[in-house]
Amino acid sequence: MLRVLLVDDEYMVLDTLCNDIRWGALGMEIVATAVNGKQALERCAVYQPDLVVTDITMPVMDGFALMAELSRDFPDIRFAILTAHKDFQYARQALSAGALDYLLKTPMNIEEIEKTLLRCKDAVIQQKEVKRRALLGDRLQKEHIWEIRRHMLEQIRRGVFNYSAEAENLIRGDNGKLGRAPFYVLCVRLAQRSSLFAQYPESDHSLICFTMNQAIYEIVSEQVVGDVLPHINGEAFILVQRPATASKAEAETQIHGLYHALNQWFRKFLNTTLLCGISPVFPELSLLKQGISQALQTLEIQFYDNRGTLHFHHDYQRVVWRHDSDYDWEILTERLLSQWSMEEVEGRIQGLQSLQAFVREKRPRPSKLKANIIELLERLALPLTRQEWMQLEYSDTLEHWNAQLEAVLGKLPKPIAGRQANKHPDIQKALSFIHNHLGENLTLQKVAEHIHMNPSYLSHLFKLQTGDNFLDFLTMLRIQKARDYLLRSEFKNYEIAEKVGFTNYPHFCTVFKKMTGLTPGEYRRSVRA
């Protein structure tokens, strides 16, 4: 029921409205009456009506003053006015002040008044629905803010972020200041994050990351003009505006102050610190992709030079040489494949020494080094446990990474050619989820969240267990399902494309022909001939 407060200094008008209007049939109820605006305000505070129906000309406080007070103190309460024909100019003024409608009280036509009240009711209900949806949207945005901002980061790194439409959302509450000033990008990472994450079940890792991102955002908001874009587990990018009038020394002092404040919090609550790589200063927001890339590069200094935890980009070339070529990697890969296939541990450790010599000489990018070695272990069908994978992937220093790789090579059994191990239980769960949701927008991230596994480790384990990477396997499965539909159903080709998860029908036809040699229509005709 819609709650209504009636306000008029004429007793007969109030009595007629209270007794002659079919309030219940209208879906409304009178919660109180008042004889002037001041009394109405007091009763609004007590009864919280949805709609106030008020006269204009009243003693103590008139209808216009009442509406002004209502708009300020009770913004959710709407109002309609009572007026006589001779006061129609007041009605027009009240409507311009925000009144929903007006009710004529001279003459008092009950049927017309009820129609007007119904229009007011519809407007109030519509307003409540708009507000409900807005509140729901705000709540959902707050609940999923870090997923939203992670998606923004992905768009920026792929070069598809729409700066003209979305730039104002990069810095919440900033009103676009960052777009008009030089800025830094800081890439921050939890130190020894593999050990930190190992203390908790994998299903809780997302909560740790949420806590990390929220803490960084709150500290950044207090210290500088900036915001946070979350990256992978235990890693995030911070956008920081450099004051336009600040010197280089003043700007670096500001960064050191922010870094100190962040580390105070992380030492106190997570018993760890943040490693930090800082990009050069960039003049405008459209260069954000480059800033993110260079901040991430700068953080890689830590892998080779761990004498500090805060690194500036001008030191990158001095520490990370990147003298490695594709040919160098081909030679090293052949040598490691041979040595790491040996049954004797000594032979494998000798291969590790070859790798260490290569790294000392070439100083490749740590991210490339880690990815290539994990891929090599996959080629040798040498599976890593989750903890082993995390220790290798999340190692902060070369010394720690070497020690972890040596531990892995020292315990791994000799791989047996053609060996088919039983499916890992988590991979079985992943495959079941993929089969049951084939028609949806499946991503590695979504499957990993379902089985509470790090997406990168799932990719590693998936390749070992199935022999294919995730995307190739998913595409093959979808085409296989499409062939079944073409063989056994009367669905149209575009309907089949949707059922197996292709949102773009021409793309489905292209992939189908690439994998089968025929278009969907040709395949259907050939199998039914």
N, C-alpha and C positions, 0 to 999 in steps of 0.2 A: 504493500500500500504506500502511495505517495503521501508524505507528511506535509500538511498545509497550516500556515499561520495566517489568520485574517486580521487586518488592521484598519479600523475606521472609527472616527469619533462619534458617529451617529448610531445610536443603539438600534434603531429600526432596521438599518442596513445590515448590521451584524446579525440581528435576529433572523431576518429573511434569508440571508446567505446560509446561516447555520441550519435552519429548519426546512427550507424549501428545495435546496439543492440535493440531488441523490448522490451524495458523496461516495457511499459504498459501491454503487453501480458504476461510478466513474473510476473505481480503483484508487480512491483517495480518502484521507481521513483528516479531520480538523484536530490538531494537537493543542492549539491554544488560540486565544484572541487577544487583541490589544487595542487601546483607544488612542495611542499616539506613537510616534516613532521611537521615543526613548524607551517606552514600555516594551515595544516590539523588539528592540535590540536586546533587552534583558531576557526576554522570553526565547529569543533565538539561541542565546547561550545555554539555556536550560533544555529546550525541547529539540534543538537541531532540526528544524523543518527543512524539507526539500524545496518548498515553494512558499513565498510570502506574497499574499495578495493585499495590496495597500492602497489607501486613499492618498490623494496628493495634499489637499489642504487640511491640516490638523494642527492643534495647539502643541506647544512644547518643542516638538520636532516634526517637520513636515515630511511628506513622502520623498522629496528629492534628497533631503539630508539623510533620510533613512537608507535610501538606495546607495548613496555614496559611502555610508558607514558599512553597509552590508558588503559592498564590493571590496572594501579594505579588510574587514575583520572576518567575514565569512564568505570567502570567494566561491565556495561550492553551492551556496544558496542562490537560487534564481528568484526573480520577482515579476509579478504582473501588477497592473494598476487598476484602481476603480476610478471612474470618471463620469461626469455628466456631459451632455452635449455642449453646454456653454463653456466647459473646461477642456474642449478638445485640443486647444493649443498646448495645454499641459500634457495631454496624452502623447502628442507628437514629441514633445521635449523628453518625456520619460522613455519613450521607445528609443530615442537617440542615445539615452543614457544607459541602455542595456536591458530594459524591460522586455519580457518575452511577448506580451500582448496587453490589451486593455479590455476591461469589462465595463459596459455601460450600466449605470445604476439609475439612470433617469431616461426613459422608463426602464424598469427592471424586468427583462425578458428572461425567464428561467431557462428556456430551451437554448437561447443564444449564449447565455452565460455558461451553460454546461458544454456547449460546443467549443467555446473559447478555452475553458478549463482543460478539455481533452487535448487541444492543440498545445497548451502549456505542458501538460503531462508528457506528451510525446517528445517535446523539446528537451525536457528535463531527463527523461529516460535515455534519449539519444546522447545527451551530454555525459551522463553517467557511463554509458557504454564506451564512449570515446576515451574518457578518463580511465576506465578499467583496462582498456586495451593499451593505453599509454603506460599505465603502471605495470601491466604485465610485460610490455616491451622493455621497460626500464629494468625490471627484475631479471628478465631473461638475459638482457645485455650485461648486467652486473655478474650474473652467474657464469656467463660464457665469454666474459670480456677478454680473457687471455687466449681463448681459441680464435676469437675475432681478430685480435691483434697479431696472432701467429699467422693467420691467413693474410693479413696486410703485409707482413714481412715476406711471405712467399711471393706475393704479387710484385713487391718491390724488387726482389732478387731475380724474378723472371723478366722484369722490365715491362710489366703490364699494369702497373699501378697508375690510376687516373689521378694525377696531382691536381688538376683543375677542379675536380669534383670532391676529392677525398682528403686533400692535404690538411684541411682544418681539423680532421679527426686524428691526425698523427700526434698532436700535442693537446691533450684534453684541457679545456679551460684557457687555452693560450690565445685564442682569437687570431690565429694566424701569425703570431709574432715570429715564430721560427722561420717561416718562409721569407721574412724580410731581413734576416740577420745571418751572419756567418754561424756555422755550427760544427761541432765535433760529433763523432760517433764513438762510443765506448763499447767494446765487446767484453763482457764480464763472465767469468766462469767460476763455479765452485772449485776450490782447491781440493785435491784428493777426493773427488766426487764418487769414484768407484767404491771407496771405503765407506763414505757416508751413505750411499744408496744400499750398500750391502747390509746395513744395519736394519733395513726395513723390507717387508715383502714388496714385490714389484707393483702390486696393486696400489701401494701407498706412494709410489714415486711421483705420480701426478700431483698429489697433495703437497709434497715437498717443493715441487716446482711452482705451484700456485703460491705457497708461502713466500718463496724466494722472490717471485715477480712482484707480489703485493708489497713486500717490505722495500724492495728497491724503488718502486713507484712512489711510496709514501715519503721515503728519504729524499729522493730526487725532487719531489714537489716542494719540500721544505727548503732545499739548498739552492736550486737553480731553476731556470726555465727549461723544462725537458720532459721526457716521457720514456716509456719502456716498450720494446718489442721483443717478446719471448722467442727464443730459438729452440734448440733441442734440449734434452734433459740437462738441467744444471747450467744453462748458458742463456744469456740474453744480451740484447743491444740496447744501449741508452743513448738517446738523442739529447744533446745539450747545446743550448744557444750560447755562443760566445758573445759577451757584451761588446757592442760595436766600438766602444771607446776604450776597451781594455787593451793593454799591451800584451805581448806574448808572455812575459813573465807573470803578469796579473792573471791571464787566462789559465796558465798552468797552475798557479796557486789555487785558483778556483777548483780545478780538477782534483788537485791533491786534497783539498778540503772535503770535496764530495766523496772521494775514495776513502778517506779516513772515517767519515761518518758511516759509510756503508760497512766497512770492516768492523767497526765497533759493534754494530748490530749483529753481524754474522758470527763474530767471536762469542758474543754473549748468548745467543739463542741457538745457534747450530754448531758451535765449537769448531768453526772453520773460518777461512778467509776467502776473499775473492781475488782471482787473478784478473788482470785488466790490460787490454790492448787499446790504444787510442789512435784514431785516424788523424790525418792532417786536418786542418781547418778547411771547410768548404764554403764557398760564398752563397750558395743558394740550394734550396731543398730539392730541386730537380736532379742534383748530383748525389742523392741519398744512396742509390745503389752502389756507386763507387765508394762512398764513405763506409758502408757496411762491409764491403769486400776488403777494404784496406784495414779496418779495425780488426776483422777476423784474422787477416794476415799478421797483423802486429802481435796478436796474442800468441802466435806460433813461435815468437822469440823465446817464450818461456821454455819450450821444449829443449832448446840448445843452450840457453843462458838463464839459469834459475837463480842468479844472484839477487834478483829483485822480483816483485810481483806486479809492478806497474811499468808498462813499456810504451814508448812513443814510436810512431811509425818511422821516424828518421833513422832509427837503429836497425830497421828490418834487413836492409841489404848487407849490413855489416855482420849479421848473425846467420841469416838463412841465405845460403849462396845460390841454391837452385842450379847447380852445374850439371845436373843429371839430364840425359837425353833418352829418347825412346830406345835407341840402340843400346845404351848402357843398361837399361832395365831388361831388355831382351836377353842380353848375355847373363846378367845376374839371375834372372828367372830360371834359365836353363840349368845353371849351376846349383841353385837352391832346390829345384825339383829333383835333381839327382841326389844331392846330399841329404835332403830331408826325407827321402824315400828309404833311406838305409835303416836296417833293423837295429844296428848298434847306435846307442845314444851318442857315442863319441863322434860318429860321422855326422850326426845332426848338429852337434855343437860346433863342429868344424864349419858347417854351413852357416851357422849363426855368426861365426867369426868373419866369414866372407862378407856377410851383410853389414856387420859393424864397420869393416874397413871401407866398404862402399859409402856408408853414411858419413863417416869421418871425411872422406875425400870429396863427396859431392854435396853434402848438406841439402838433401831434397826437402821439399815442403813436408812437414810432419803429417798433414792430412793425407797427402798422396802416399807417403811411406806406409802409414797404417792401413790405408785401403788396399794397397797393392799386396801387402803381406797377408792380410786376412783373406783376400781373394786367392792367393797362392795356397793357403791352408785348405781352402774349399776345393781347389783343383786336386789336392792330394787326398781329399775325402777325410781330412783330419778334423773332427768336430770339436768345437770349443764349448765348454759349459758357459752358462750365463755369466758367472763370476769371472771366468777366464777372458771371455769376450770383453766384458766391461773393463777389466784391468788393462787389456791391450788398447782398446778404443779410447779410454778416458785417462791414459797415462799423461801426466803433466810434464815429465822430463824424460830425456833419452835414457838416462840411467835406470829409471823405474821401468820403462818400456822394455829395455834389454833384459832386465831381470825377469819380468813376467814372461817374455817370449822364451827365455831359456828354461823356465819352469814348465811351460807347455811342451816344448820339444823334448825335455828330459823324461816326460811320463807317457807321451803318446805311443801307442803300439804301432808296429809296422802296418801300413794300410794293405789290405788284400784286394787285388784287382777284381772288380766285378762284385765285391761284397755288397749285399743288400741287407742292411740292418732293418729291424722292425721300426715302424714309424714312431717317432717321438710323440708322446701323448699330447703335447701342446700343438704339434703340427697336425695331429688328427683333429683336434678341436678347431684349428684354423681351417682345415679342408672342409669340415662339416659346416662351419659358418659360411664359407665361400659358396658351397653347393646350395645352401638354404637361402642365400641372399644374392644369387647370381644376377638377378634383374635390377639390383640397386646400384647406386654409385659407390662401388667398393674401392677402397684404397688400402694400401699397406697400413697406414695409420689407423684406420677404422678396425681392421682385423686385429692389429696388435692391441688396441684398447680392449677389444672383446676378450682376448685371452690374457690380458694383463702382462704384456711383454714389450720390451723396448723394440720399436720398429726396426732399427738397424740390426739388432740381434735376430729378430724374426726373419729378416731378409737373408742373413747368413745361414740360419738353420734351415730355412725353406729351400735354399739352393742345394744344401747338402742332402736333404731328405728327398727332394723331388727331381733334382737335376736341372731345374729351370729357375730363373728368377721369377719373382711374384707376378710381374706384369705379363711376361710371356706365358706363364702357366694360366693366368686368368683369361687371357685372350684365347688360348687354345681350348680351354674349357667352354668358353662362350660359343665358339664356332662349332665345337662338338655338339653342344646342346641345340644350336640352331639347325644343324644337320638332322638331328632327331626330329625336330619340329617339322622341317621340310618333308621328311619322310613319312611322318605319322599323323600330321594334323592338316586342317584346312585353313589355318591362320594365314592372313596375307603376309607377304614378305616384310613389310614395314612393321607389322604387329609382332612378328617373330624377333625382329631387331630390338624392339623395346623390351620384350620378355627376357632376352638374354643380356640386357644391360647396355645396349648401344643407343645413345640418345641422338646420334646423327646417322640417318639411314644411308646416305652416300658413303660415309666412312665404313659402315658395316659391310656394304657391297664390296668396297675396295679390299678390306681385310679378308673377307670371305673368299674372294677370287684369288688373292695372294696365297691363301693357305690350302685351297682345294683345286685351283686351276679353273674354276667355273664361277659364274655369277650365281646368286641364290636361285634365280629363275631357271637357269640352265641346269643346276644341280637337281632341282625338283623334277624337271621334265626327264632328266636322264635316269633317275632312280625309279620313276613310275612308268617308264616306257616298257 
